[in-house]
Amino acid sequence: MVVEAERFTYQIGHSNRTWLTQTVLADYNDTGYLSALPDTGQIFTTVYTTTSPELLYTINFTTTGTYYVWLRGYAPNAAGDSVYVTLEDQPAAVLTGLPPRQWAWANDSSQDHRLTFEVTEPGNIPCSYGSGKMA
């Protein structure tokens, strides 16, 4: 299953920040990529689910099981290498490990293992994605 970031259902801005569609960097997929802006150098490490901008999606899971979360992203610098991901009522998990200044895939959690979520019932499940650290 693939979810393009810019195809979100709706978004919630926090701390005067929002996700904006960009096309400045080359090699993005689909119609562009999203950047959490303005980039003010602030790092969110503990209260990111209420202070950083958030994108919300509804994903149709057709089967139950363990789903691995992979993200293709571009970290503007070493401090901006993370996002948080939530699935329905499960706790938010931080996905990290994007190398600075290049497009790359990552699926490491902040606990140094692959980021996964358990889907216990098929159907449309709300998910959200937000900036975990921004620099």
Secondary structure, 3 states (H helix, E strand, C coil): CCCCHHHCCEEECECCEEEEEECCCCCCCCCCEEEEECCCCCCCCCCHHHHCCEEEEEEEECCCEEEECCEEEEECCHHHCEEEEEECCCCCEEEECCCECCEEEECEECCCCECEEEECCCEEEEEEEEEEECC
